[in-house]
Each structure stands twice: as structure tokens, then as C-alpha cells.
Amino acid sequence: MGAVAAALRERGMVVTGSDENVYPPISTFLESRGIQPREGYRAENIPADADVVVIGNATKRGNPEVEAVLNRKLFYLSLPEILKNEFLRGRHNLVVTGTHGKTTTTALLAWILKTAELDPSYVIGGIPRNLGQGAHFTESKYAVIEGDEYDTAFFDKRSKFVHYLPELVIVNNIEFDHADIFADLNAVKTTFRHLLRIVPQNGMILINGDDRNCVEVAEENRFAQLIEVGFSANCAHRIRDVSYSDDSSRFTLVEDTFEVPLIGEFNVRNAAMAVSAAKCYGVSNAAIQAALGTFEGIARRQEIRGEAAGVTVIDDFGHHPTAIAQTLTALRQRYDGQRIWAVFEPRSNTTRRAVFQRQLPQALRLADGVLISQVARLDQLPADERLNPEAVVDEIVAAGRLAFYEADASHIIERLVPLLAHGDVVAVFSNGGFDNIHERLLQRLRDISRDQGRKC
């Protein structure tokens, strides 16, 4: 929503808006683009002369602004409808989907096309450092869009990505997620099948050939060309000869070798998907490697927030057990021999529930120590449906790792700081602001370091 708001502002439109909680990086990004988001929803926030009201998918009936829109008979659309109507018709739309890796893969692909001077439009659910914003619209015929399987709006329960008029679709992986939207894995597969059905005959589908769910979903495709990308021998675009350094990954795709300044097997897959898509549009190896080599990553994806008292604090958006495990594995490669602490906030609509009660301990115990906060918005879920963080902690302890349950960011900091030593790495996993725990932890460590310096 924020990225598209900024893009509409660039077109000369007057843009206003509201949100329940406004926090960086999106709040500061919007302010830098001349948009001051209002915190809290009120009917009077909607201008009397609004031409269109865009309603986000987190906004429900009962929201005072939604009720005002309906009562006043205003013209309203969902975010995907705005994209389709205003920006995507008539373009070559490259839509990147999957449970994990969408944002990084979309950003990589957009940066490759930009480096190749194809000047693409793009819509990305994060802020790529190379691009400076999550959405930008040009006169180019190419558009790169992150395709989310989450529902469109309270009045349209289809997945967002079915609105995006795809010519090329990437399916990175398919797992169960969004337990508030999908009943089970089969329901997730069904929505991906709906997406593949609308790829035209002259289009292209790229799937993770190592992912059984992706292969199964693509089986009924009878029209668009299909390419499997992965490590398996059956993959037409096979990934081979992967090697890692402290800050990059090197791999061969088919017969060409590439290097990207990202760590971990999952990022190799992300890069391989972006490379394969770019090659479908004739981008040269030289342009691809130039783009990969200068890629600077995404805010909140293994983002180093700072270092104090010899402790590195990292922010990561990961909240699904698979994403957490992949990130911790990558951090092990990057910080070989150093202790890694995982701080986790159960905040997403899935991790707040008991759906991943067994998977979360398996993912988090890849860290040397774990701290878990109270489930967010506790009052919105019946007790028997909630994740039990204390049970997660008990299982991690039983596996021989340090683990603690603390109610909030303040108590986590109090528990964690005495345990930290020079060289430790703290990875904070949350899809929200987590009460600014990153900066508060760093400040506490700076204060301790300064006080120790004075005593010396």
C-alpha cells in the first residue's frame, strides 16, 4: 500500500491515508515522498472530495473509515484493482509468487531489468536498497510485480495475484501459510492453480522443480510454456556447483556461472529464478552478472541494524518456520564460529496460532539461544487456538539449547543483555515493529560499553 501510494504521488495525485500502527521503514519512506500517514482510523480522515478510496486487505467491516466509505457511497477499490486498472493493462507483467522469497526475487528481477536498461515498472512488498522504493511506474512495456497469495480485500477473497495480468509467473515454493485465510495446504494449492490458469499461451511459467507442491500445481497447465528451475536432475534450468564466501554465493545455472552478494541456498534459488526470468526476455549474461554483483538487498531481510559492545543486531522479516530456519542457516555460514541468538515475536496471523507449534521449535533451535515474546493481539484468539510460546521454549530447552519466554521487548532485553558476549549475533524475527527492540537493544549495549569504558 505504501509503495503504491508513493507511486501515485509521483503521478501528481494527492494521496492521504491511515493506518493503525505507523512505524519505520515505511513511515519514514512515505514522509520522504510527501505523504504523512495518519495513525488511527477516523471517518473524518477521508477527504470530502476523494476520487477513489483504496482499501487495504487488513481493513475489515467495522473500521470507521470502511463504514464511512460504504455509508457515503464512495467509489472504492482494492490495491490489486488499482494496480490492474492504472498500471498493468497492456504490459508484459512478470509476477513473482511463492510462500517464501517473493520480495528478494522480485527485487533481483527488477534490478536486472533496470541494469539491462529495460526501465521496468515494479511493485515490491519491501524497500530494495538499490531502487529506493517499493513501487515505481515507467513508460516501459515491462512490469515486475510481487504476487501475494493473501486475499485481496474484505470484499474480494481471491488472492491478490489473480489481478495482475501475468505474462510470466515465477512460483518459488508452496507451503501452508496464512492460516486465517486458507484452511489447509490444498486450499493454498488451489489458489496457485487459479493463477496458472490465466497465464496466456505466449506466456511462461517458472517453478521450483525441487518442490513437490509446485510440480503438482503445475501439472494441469496445458497452455503456457513451463520451465523447472532447481537442483534436481529433471530441472531444465539446473543449479549446480554452489559455493559460499562470507558475504556472497556463487552458482552455475545451466552452463553459466553467477555470483550474488547474498548468503544461503534459498537466496541461490531466488537468484536462479530471477536469472531464468530475465533470460526469457533476452537479457545478456553480462547485464545479469552486473546486476547481481551490485544488488544491495532488501530492508528487513538479514539487515544489520548495528553493532555495539561487539554484538551484531540483525533484523529479519521471517515469521514462517521455513523462513526462520533458512535465515539461521545462512547466518551460520556468514558468522561461522560465532554464537547466534534468535529473538522471535509470534505476530503474523499464522504464527499467532497453534498451526506451527511443532515446526517452530525445530526452526528456532538452529540458534544457540532463543527468546520468544508473548503472542501478539492475544485477545483476538481463543486460548485453544493460540501458539503456546512456553511449550516452544520447553521443547528447545529439551533439545539442549538455551531458550526463554519473556512477555515483551523490555523483558527480552533485560534477559538477553547479561547473556551476550563479544562476537555474538542477535537475529530478531518479526513482521512488525516489535516495540523498536533492535534500537533499544543496541542502545543498552552502547550504554554498557560506555559505562565500562569510564570505569577503566
Residue pairs with C-beta under 8 A, 6 or more apart in sequence:
1 17
1 54
1 56
1 79
2 26
2 29
2 30
2 37
2 134
3 123
3 124
3 125
3 127
3 133
3 134
3 135
4 54
4 79
4 82
4 83
4 123
4 135
5 15
5 17
5 30
5 33
5 35
6 15
6 29
6 30
6 33
6 35
6 133
6 134
6 135
7 87
7 123
7 133
7 135
7 136
7 137
8 15
8 82
8 86
9 15
9 33
9 34
9 35
10 33
10 136
10 137
11 137
15 35
16 35
16 36
16 38
16 45
16 47
17 35
17 37
17 38
17 45
18 37
18 38
18 39
18 40
18 41
18 42
18 45
18 65
19 37
19 38
19 39
20 39
20 40
20 41
21 39
21 432
21 433
22 37
22 39
23 432
23 433
23 436
24 433
25 127
25 299
25 300
26 127
27 37
29 127
29 133
29 134
30 36
30 37
33 133
38 45
41 59
41 63
41 64
41 65
42 64
42 65
43 64
43 65
43 67
43 68
45 65
46 53
46 65
46 68
46 69
46 72
46 74
50 74
51 75
52 75
52 76
52 77
52 82
53 65
53 69
53 74
53 75
53 76
53 77
54 76
54 77
54 78
54 79
54 82
55 66
55 69
55 76
55 77
55 78
55 79
55 153
55 154
55 155
56 79
56 153
57 78
57 79
57 150
57 151
57 152
57 153
57 154
57 160
59 65
59 66
59 153
59 154
60 66
60 154
61 67
61 154
66 154
68 74
69 76
77 85
78 152
78 153
78 155
78 156
78 160
78 163
79 152
79 153
79 160
80 152
80 160
80 161
80 162
80 163
80 164
81 152
81 156
81 163
83 123
83 145
83 163
83 164
84 163
84 164
84 165
87 121
87 123
87 137
87 143
88 143
88 145
88 164
88 165
89 165
90 141
91 121
91 141
91 142
91 143
91 165
92 141
92 142
92 143
92 167
92 168
92 281
93 143
93 145
93 164
93 165
93 166
93 167
93 168
94 109
94 120
94 142
94 143
94 144
94 145
94 166
94 167
94 168
94 170
94 277
95 145
95 146
95 147
95 161
95 164
95 166
95 168
95 169
95 170
95 195
96 102
96 105
96 106
96 109
96 144
96 145
96 146
96 147
96 170
96 172
96 273
96 277
97 147
97 148
97 149
97 161
97 169
97 170
97 171
97 172
97 192
97 195
98 105
98 170
98 171
98 172
98 173
98 174
98 208
99 149
99 172
99 173
99 174
99 175
99 177
99 188
99 320
99 322
100 172
100 173
100 175
100 266
100 320
100 322
100 323
100 326
101 172
101 173
101 266
101 267
101 269
101 270
101 273
102 125
102 146
102 147
102 148
102 172
103 124
103 125
103 126
103 146
103 298
103 301
103 317
104 262
104 267
104 270
104 297
104 298
104 301
105 170
105 172
105 270
105 271
105 273
105 274
106 122
106 124
106 125
106 144
106 145
106 146
107 124
107 126
107 128
107 130
107 131
107 295
107 298
108 260
108 270
108 271
108 274
108 291
108 292
108 295
109 144
109 170
109 273
109 274
109 277
109 278
110 120
110 122
110 124
110 128
110 131
110 144
111 128
111 130
111 131
111 291
111 294
111 295
112 274
112 275
112 278
112 283
112 287
112 288
112 291
112 292
113 119
113 120
113 142
113 144
113 278
113 281
113 283
114 120
114 130
114 131
114 291
115 287
115 288
115 290
115 291
115 294
116 278
116 283
116 284
116 287
116 288
116 291
118 140
118 142
118 281
118 283
119 138
119 139
119 140
119 142
120 138
120 140
120 142
120 143
120 144
121 136
121 137
121 138
121 140
121 142
121 143
121 144
122 131
122 135
122 136
122 143
122 144
122 145
123 134
123 135
123 143
123 144
123 145
123 146
124 131
124 134
124 135
124 144
124 146
124 298
125 134
125 146
125 148
126 134
126 298
126 299
126 300
126 301
126 317
127 133
127 134
127 298
127 299
128 134
128 296
128 297
128 298
128 299
129 296
129 297
129 298
129 299
130 294
130 295
130 296
137 143
142 281
145 164
147 160
147 161
147 164
147 166
147 169
147 195
148 159
148 160
148 161
149 159
149 160
149 161
149 177
149 178
149 188
149 191
149 192
150 159
150 160
150 178
150 181
151 157
151 158
151 159
151 160
151 181
152 158
152 159
152 160
152 163
157 181
158 191
158 194
159 191
159 194
159 195
161 195
162 191
162 194
162 195
162 198
165 198
166 195
166 198
166 199
166 203
167 199
167 200
167 202
167 203
167 204
168 199
168 203
168 204
168 205
168 206
168 277
168 280
169 195
169 196
169 199
169 203
169 204
169 205
169 206
170 206
170 207
170 273
170 274
170 277
171 192
171 196
171 205
171 206
171 207
171 208
171 214
171 217
171 218
172 208
172 269
172 270
172 273
173 208
173 211
173 213
173 214
174 185
174 188
174 189
174 192
174 211
174 213
174 214
174 217
175 185
175 188
175 213
175 320
175 322
176 182
176 184
176 185
176 188
176 355
177 188
177 320
177 350
178 188
178 349
178 350
179 349
179 350
179 353
179 355
180 349
180 350
180 353
181 349
182 188
182 191
185 213
189 213
189 216
189 217
192 217
193 217
193 220
196 205
196 217
196 218
196 220
196 221
196 224
199 205
199 221
199 223
199 224
200 223
200 224
201 223
201 224
202 224
203 224
203 225
204 224
204 225
204 226
204 227
204 277
204 280
205 218
205 221
205 224
205 225
205 226
205 227
206 226
206 227
206 228
206 229
206 237
206 273
206 276
206 277
206 280
207 214
207 215
207 217
207 218
207 226
207 227
207 228
207 229
208 214
208 228
208 229
208 230
208 269
208 273
209 215
209 228
209 229
209 230
209 232
209 234
209 235
209 236
210 230
210 231
210 232
210 235
211 230
215 228
218 226
227 236
227 237
227 276
228 234
228 235
228 236
228 237
229 235
229 236
229 237
229 239
229 253
229 269
229 272
229 273
229 276
230 237
230 238
230 239
230 269
230 272
231 238
231 239
231 240
232 238
237 253
237 254
237 272
237 276
238 253
238 254
239 251
239 252
239 253
239 268
239 269
239 272
240 251
240 252
240 253
241 250
241 251
241 252
241 257
242 249
242 250
242 251
242 265
242 268
243 249
243 250
243 251
244 250
244 263
244 264
244 333
246 334
247 261
247 263
247 334
248 259
248 260
248 261
248 262
248 263
249 259
249 260
249 262
249 263
249 264
249 267
249 268
249 271
250 257
250 258
250 259
251 257
251 258
251 259
251 268
251 271
251 272
252 258
253 272
253 275
253 276
256 285
258 271
258 275
258 288
258 289
258 292
259 289
259 292
259 293
260 267
260 268
260 271
260 292
260 293
260 295
261 292
261 293
261 295
261 296
261 297
262 270
262 271
262 295
262 297
263 302
263 330
263 331
263 333
263 334
264 326
264 327
264 329
264 330
264 333
265 326
265 329
266 326
266 330
267 330
271 292
275 288
275 292
278 287
278 288
279 288
297 303
300 315
300 316
300 317
301 316
301 317
302 314
302 316
302 327
302 330
302 331
303 314
303 315
303 316
304 312
304 313
304 314
305 313
305 314
305 315
305 438
305 439
305 442
306 312
306 313
306 438
306 439
306 442
307 313
307 442
308 442
308 443
308 445
308 446
308 449
309 420
309 422
309 445
309 446
309 448
309 449
310 421
310 422
310 423
310 424
311 420
311 421
311 422
311 423
311 424
311 425
311 426
311 445
312 335
312 424
312 425
312 426
313 426
313 428
313 438
313 441
313 442
314 331
314 425
314 426
314 427
314 428
315 428
315 438
316 327
316 427
316 428
316 429
317 323
317 429
317 430
317 431
318 324
318 326
318 327
318 429
319 347
319 348
319 350
319 351
319 429
319 430
319 431
320 348
320 350
320 351
320 356
321 356
321 359
321 360
321 362
321 363
322 363
324 342
324 344
324 360
324 363
324 364
324 429
325 362
325 363
325 366
327 427
327 429
328 340
328 342
328 363
328 364
328 366
328 367
328 427
329 366
331 340
331 425
331 427
332 340
332 366
335 425
338 423
338 424
338 425
339 368
339 369
339 421
339 423
339 424
339 425
340 367
340 368
340 369
340 424
340 425
340 426
340 427
341 367
341 368
341 369
341 370
341 371
341 416
341 419
341 420
341 424
341 425
341 426
341 427
342 364
342 366
342 367
342 369
342 370
342 371
342 427
342 429
343 370
343 371
343 372
343 373
343 412
343 416
343 426
343 427
343 428
343 429
343 437
344 360
344 364
344 370
344 371
344 372
344 373
344 429
344 430
345 372
345 373
345 376
345 428
345 429
345 430
345 432
345 434
346 352
346 372
346 373
346 374
346 375
346 376
346 387
346 389
347 376
347 430
347 431
347 432
347 434
348 431
350 356
351 360
351 387
352 375
352 376
352 377
352 381
352 386
352 387
353 381
353 385
353 386
353 387
354 384
354 385
354 386
354 387
354 388
355 387
356 387
357 387
357 388
357 391
357 392
360 387
360 392
361 392
361 395
361 396
361 399
364 370
364 372
364 392
364 396
364 403
365 395
365 396
365 399
365 401
365 403
367 401
367 427
368 401
368 402
369 401
369 402
369 403
369 419
370 393
370 396
370 401
370 402
370 403
370 404
371 403
371 404
371 405
371 406
371 412
371 415
371 416
372 389
372 392
372 393
372 403
372 404
372 405
372 406
373 389
373 405
373 406
373 407
373 408
373 409
373 412
373 434
374 389
374 405
374 407
374 408
375 381
375 386
375 387
375 389
376 432
378 386
389 405
390 405
392 403
392 405
393 403
393 404
393 405
394 403
396 403
397 403
402 419
404 412
404 415
406 412
406 414
406 415
408 435
409 434
409 435
409 436
409 437
409 440
410 435
410 440
412 437
413 437
413 440
413 441
413 444
416 426
416 441
417 441
417 444
417 445
417 448
420 426
420 445
426 441
428 434
428 437
428 438
430 437
